[in-house]
Amino acid sequence: MSTTAPPPALPNRIVSLDQFRGYTVFGMFLVNYMSSYKDITPNILLHHHTYTSYADLIMPHFLFCVGFAFRLTFGRRDYKESPAKAHWRVVRRIMGLMLVTFSVYHISRPANTWEQFTQLTFWDVFEQPIKSRWSNTLGQIAMTSLWILPWLRTSIRTRIMVMICSGVAHQVACYYGYFLWANTSPNGVDGGPLGFLTWTIPSLLGTIACDWVVNAREASPQRHAPLKKMFCWSIVVMLIGWLLTFPARTYDISPPEMAELKEDHYRHRDRINDEIKAMNKPLHEKLKPFNKYVGDLAGKVTKQDYETKQEIVAGLMKAQDLNPETTYPTEQIVATAIEEWETKYVENHEGELGELHQQLEYYQESLKAETVLPTEEQESLKVTVARKYENVLTAEIERKKELRNQLMTEANLDPEKDEPTDEIKKKIIEQFTQEPGETVTGLRAELAELKPQYMEQLSPYYDDLVEAQTRLASTQADTVPEPEATAEEAPEDEAPEEEKKQKKKDKKEKPKPPQQQLVEHLEVLAEIDWNSIPSYGWSDLKLAENPVAFDFSRWSALPLSEKIGRNPMERPPYEDSKVVDYHARDAFYWNAWMMSQRAGTVAYPTFAAGASLLMYLLFYILCDMWGWQVPLFRTWGTNALAAYVLFELVCGAVKQFVPRDPVWWFGWGSLAVGLFLMWLVIRGLEKNKIYIRM
């Protein structure tokens, strides 16, 4: 920091706020830039989903500054203008910030073709941007500002009540599924669309800090804000955030529980997936012949299309006394030829080529899986079928295991240590086929009753299969049956052996009609879809089933050392993938009581709000009381929005010259270059008195 006289501050500005905001922008640059190079970046500078690092404190600092500045500027406008005008001006600025959000956080294209796009629902298009892209920092600032606007001029006690109620509302939402939804694909960012409820905590704490600072300034230029009160409240708020993590200890997984979890859940799912693969493997082989037929047909159509277009072009050129062999066709001739080809063969299906187009379009459309959007009742049916089918496969696995143990014992082999011989494996399959057992038979019967209902309502191939079967029946009805064998022809059972073999060979090699192949192909696709259903609806095993309603009796039974929350800024226990090769995971279930920026859990922004107040207090002492300033922080702090928006543009250009795995000095050196360029850009705006505010 510099103790030299800084440039004159902008009128009515609080230097400590500008400096703190500039420091926050610097922190944002640091963690966002270096997150691209994790191998050379300490963990504390990276974002995490299960505890609070330095990187996770940056966004709460932003929201604290937003609340502070919002309270300051709105109070001035409310004083100068009528409340209605002041509120409308703020709403307009928030809407402008939302437009900036849409412009800065681009989304991926939801569909590549118009046909694909028309099949998407509103939620298919907007779930990902609403859940993640538009819920990023600027989006959360806009939504949080709108949420706290009605309470901005209320008493401190009222604002504290709003913080508490917002936190409770977020926990209620998590209880009813929001936590699980925010942590499933596409994963939420910064709390997702309801993140503003918990971001209210650092924002409103910023408004309270503003009151303390402004009230002191208005009372007397020599009077300072209540430092002891600010310090004590920062510690209290951090303690509250930490205390909120105590219930998270009930979601810890001990080593024995972890072993049981791996065996009963992870390995169970592996076995079910293995069974699904085994059932579908021969079915996928059956798909190859018709796939080849359609591929060959597409190649034939493409070849004839080019030949036909060339013939049309040649005809048009000759009609204009042009020689196709010595002259290139004009753009008009090519356009006319393509239009004629499209009208005749693609739209009206004229001639042999038109019939081929029609046939190819029909096959391709039939093979395309239909998008099924189940109703609530159908979704319930799908989950029921999935769990019943899973039970069938589980019972089959247990029955095969029982037969395996029995046969190996009879062969004087140890089922626990020895591997079954090929002969035993063959006997297991034979005996299981003949005697699947009462449990398996009963479960199969229950599942068979649901299959027609599932196929009709939820299979993505059902409608196309019914249509194909109808067409096949119509084709077979119109086909003249082959004449019966004449007296001269010996019946097949009386024919010589060689003749029988030849007839069987001819019959086998004779290709089936395409329509029959299509029907059989769709039946196989429907069966593959049916066989894949057991894995549907599986929950994410890292997430707690009840992320809010914890087991209080379990918490009470824990020793004191395990009752208290962990260090908020230290990673909780986990299995390291460098040591554990089978589903390495956190040694706890993710829950709504832990600190998580992704889900915006209450404990995280509460703890971070206290840390933000403490950090601001430090800047208040250094800047407003002792007169220290960092010119870099002033430049970025007075134009924070411009710095934020331009970061990806400027530093993104620097990253293009940095490999993905730089050595430490090159990676950190590129950061210095990026920061210098960012300072040049924003300093240029500052010199020209250009400030972007929303």
Stockholm file with secondary structure:
# STOCKHOLM 1.0

chainA/1-694         MSTTAPPPALPNRIVSLDQFRGYTVFGMFLVNYMSSYKDITPNILLHHHTYTSYADLIMPHFLFCVGFAFRLTFGRRDYKESPAKAHWRVVRRIMGLMLVTFSVYHISRPANTWEQFTQLTFWDVFEQPIKSRWSNTLGQIAMTSLWILPWLRTSIRTRIMVMICSGVAHQVACYYGYFLWANTSPNGVDGGPLGFLTWTIPSLLGTIACDWVVNAREASPQRHAPLKKMFCWSIVVMLIGWLLTFPARTYDISPPEMAELKEDHYRHRDRINDEIKAMNKPLHEKLKPFNKYVGDLAGKVTKQDYETKQEIVAGLMKAQDLNPETTYPTEQIVATAIEEWETKYVENHEGELGELHQQLEYYQESLKAETVLPTEEQESLKVTVARKYENVLTAEIERKKELRNQLMTEANLDPEKDEPTDEIKKKIIEQFTQEPGETVTGLRAELAELKPQYMEQLSPYYDDLVEAQTRLASTQADTVPEPEATAEEAPEDEAPEEEKKQKKKDKKEKPKPPQQQLVEHLEVLAEIDWNSIPSYGWSDLKLAENPVAFDFSRWSALPLSEKIGRNPMERPPYEDSKVVDYHARDAFYWNAWMMSQRAGTVAYPTFAAGASLLMYLLFYILCDMWGWQVPLFRTWGTNALAAYVLFELVCGAVKQFVPRDPVWWFGWGSLAVGLFLMWLVIRGLEKNKIYIRM
#=GR chainA/1-694 SS CBCSCCCCCCTTCCHHHHHHHHHHHHHHHHHHHHTTCGGGSCGGGSCCSSSCCHHHHHHHHHHHHHHHHHHHHHHHHHHHSCHHHHHHHHHHHHHHHHHHHHHHSCCCCSCSSHHHHHTCCHHHHHHHHHHTGGGSHHHHHHHHHHHHGGGTTSCHHHHHHHHHHHHHHHHHHHHTTHHHHHTSSSCCSTTGGGTHHHHHHHHHHHHHHHHHHHHHHHHCTTCCCCHHHHHHHHHHHHHHHHHTTGGGGGGBCCHHHHHHHIIIIIHHHHHHHHHHHHHHHHHHHHHHHHHHHHHHHHHHHHHHHHHHHHHHHHHHHHHTTCCTTTSCCCHHHHHHHHHHHIIIIIISCCHHHHHHHHHHHHHHHHHSCCCCCCCHHHHHHHHHHHHHHHHHHHHHHHHHHHHHHHHHHHTTCCTTTSCCCHHHHHHHHHHHHHCCCHHHHHHHHHHHHHHHHHHHHHCTTHHHHHHHHHHHHHHHHHSCCCCCCCTTSCCGGGSCHHHHHHHHHHHHHSCCCHHHHHHHHHHHHHHHHHHTGGGTTCCCTTBCSSSSSCCHHHHHHSCHHHHSCCCTTSCCCBCCTTTCCSSCCBSBCBCTTSCCTTTTCTHHHHHHHHHHHHHHHHHIIIIIITCCBCHHHHHHHTTHHHHHHHHHHHHHHHHTTSCSSCCHHHHHHHHHHHHHHHHHHHHHHHHTTCCCCC
#=GC SS_cons         CBCSCCCCCCTTCCHHHHHHHHHHHHHHHHHHHHTTCGGGSCGGGSCCSSSCCHHHHHHHHHHHHHHHHHHHHHHHHHHHSCHHHHHHHHHHHHHHHHHHHHHHSCCCCSCSSHHHHHTCCHHHHHHHHHHTGGGSHHHHHHHHHHHHGGGTTSCHHHHHHHHHHHHHHHHHHHHTTHHHHHTSSSCCSTTGGGTHHHHHHHHHHHHHHHHHHHHHHHHCTTCCCCHHHHHHHHHHHHHHHHHTTGGGGGGBCCHHHHHHHIIIIIHHHHHHHHHHHHHHHHHHHHHHHHHHHHHHHHHHHHHHHHHHHHHHHHHHHHHTTCCTTTSCCCHHHHHHHHHHHIIIIIISCCHHHHHHHHHHHHHHHHHSCCCCCCCHHHHHHHHHHHHHHHHHHHHHHHHHHHHHHHHHHHTTCCTTTSCCCHHHHHHHHHHHHHCCCHHHHHHHHHHHHHHHHHHHHHCTTHHHHHHHHHHHHHHHHHSCCCCCCCTTSCCGGGSCHHHHHHHHHHHHHSCCCHHHHHHHHHHHHHHHHHHTGGGTTCCCTTBCSSSSSCCHHHHHHSCHHHHSCCCTTSCCCBCCTTTCCSSCCBSBCBCTTSCCTTTTCTHHHHHHHHHHHHHHHHHIIIIIITCCBCHHHHHHHTTHHHHHHHHHHHHHHHHTTSCSSCCHHHHHHHHHHHHHHHHHHHHHHHHTTCCCCC
//
